[in-house]
Amino acid sequence: ANTYSGTTTVTAGTLQLNKATGVTAINGNVSVGAGAVLLLSASDQVSDTSEVTLSGGTLQRGGGVNEGMGDLTLTSGSTLDYGTGAAGTLTFGTYAPSLTTKLVLSNFGLDNKLRFVGSDLTGF
C-alpha cells in the first residue's frame, strides 16, 4: 500500500506517474509550475479529492487514460494536454473560469472528454 501523502510539487522537467493497479500514486494536492509537466501514463494516478494547481505548467494525459481529481486552479500559460493515442476523460471537481486566465486544451481530439463537477461547466 502507498503511504505517500502531502502536496506533490513539480517545478521542472516531467514527473511521469504509472503506478501499479489498485494503488493511488498521489494522495495529496498537486502543483505544477511553469514549464513543468505532470504526465499521467495510467488511470487512477491521483486521488479523486486532490486539488490540482497549474501555475503555467502542463497536466498531460497518456493514451486511453481516465482520471478524476479535485478542484482545478490555474494561471495563464497552463495547459491540459490530452496527448496522443486512445481517447480518455479528465474530470475535475470545480473550475472557476476567468476572463483573464484561459484554459488551454492541447490534442483535444474526437471522443476526448473534459468534465467539471459542481460548477457551471458540465462538460464538452
C-alpha positions in Angstrom: 0.0 0.0 0.0 1.2 3.5 -0.8 1.8 5.6 2.4 3.0 8.7 0.5 0.9 11.8 1.2 1.2 15.6 1.2 1.4 18.0 -1.7 3.3 16.9 -4.8 5.1 19.9 -6.5 6.6 19.6 -9.9 8.8 22.6 -10.6 10.9 21.5 -13.6 11.1 18.6 -16.0 8.4 15.9 -16.2 7.1 13.7 -13.4 5.6 10.6 -15.0 3.1 8.6 -13.0 2.4 5.0 -13.9 1.6 3.2 -10.7 0.5 -0.4 -10.2 -3.2 -1.3 -10.3 -5.0 -0.6 -7.1 -2.5 1.9 -5.6 -3.1 5.6 -5.9 0.2 7.3 -6.7 -0.7 10.8 -5.3 -3.0 11.1 -2.2 -2.5 14.9 -1.7 -2.8 18.1 -3.6 -0.8 18.6 -6.8 1.0 21.7 -8.0 2.7 22.0 -11.5 4.9 25.1 -12.1 5.8 27.0 -15.2 7.4 24.8 -17.8 6.9 21.6 -15.8 4.8 18.6 -16.8 2.8 16.0 -14.8 2.3 13.0 -17.1 -0.4 10.6 -16.2 0.6 7.3 -18.0 -2.2 5.2 -16.5 -5.7 5.8 -15.0 -6.3 6.4 -11.3 -2.9 8.0 -10.5 -4.3 10.9 -8.4 -6.9 10.8 -5.6 -10.4 12.0 -6.5 -10.1 14.7 -3.8 -6.6 16.0 -4.8 -6.8 19.7 -5.7 -4.7 20.5 -8.9 -3.0 23.8 -9.4 -1.4 24.6 -12.7 0.9 27.7 -12.4 1.9 27.8 -16.0 2.6 24.1 -16.1 1.0 21.2 -18.0 -1.1 18.2 -17.0 -0.7 15.6 -19.7 -2.8 12.5 -20.2 -1.5 9.4 -21.8 -3.5 7.5 -24.4 -6.7 5.9 -23.0 -6.2 7.4 -19.5 -9.2 8.4 -17.5 -8.6 10.4 -14.3 -10.8 12.1 -11.7 -9.3 14.7 -9.4 -10.5 17.5 -7.1 -10.8 21.2 -7.9 -8.7 22.8 -10.7 -7.0 26.1 -10.3 -4.7 27.6 -13.0 -2.9 30.7 -14.1 -2.1 31.9 -17.6 0.2 29.6 -19.6 -1.3 26.4 -18.1 -2.3 23.5 -20.4 -4.3 20.3 -20.2 -2.7 18.1 -22.8 -4.7 15.1 -24.0 -1.6 13.6 -25.7 -1.8 11.1 -28.5 -3.4 7.7 -28.6 -6.8 6.5 -27.4 -9.4 9.0 -26.2 -10.0 9.5 -22.5 -11.6 11.7 -19.9 -10.3 14.2 -17.3 -12.7 15.0 -14.6 -12.2 17.8 -12.0 -14.3 18.9 -9.0 -14.8 22.6 -9.8 -13.2 25.2 -12.0 -13.8 28.9 -11.9 -13.4 30.4 -15.4 -11.8 33.8 -15.6 -11.7 36.5 -18.3 -8.0 36.9 -17.7 -6.9 33.3 -17.4 -7.6 30.9 -20.3 -7.9 27.2 -20.1 -5.7 25.8 -22.9 -6.5 22.4 -24.3 -3.9 20.6 -26.4 -4.6 17.4 -28.5 -8.2 17.5 -27.6 -9.5 15.2 -30.3 -12.6 13.3 -31.1 -14.2 11.4 -28.2 -12.0 13.0 -25.5 -13.9 14.5 -22.6 -13.4 17.2 -20.0 -15.8 17.3 -17.1 -16.3 19.6 -14.2 -18.5 18.5 -11.3 -20.1 21.1 -9.0 -19.6 24.1 -11.3 -21.5 25.8 -14.2 -19.3 23.9 -16.7 -20.7 20.5 -17.2 -18.6 19.1 -19.9 -17.6 19.4 -23.6 
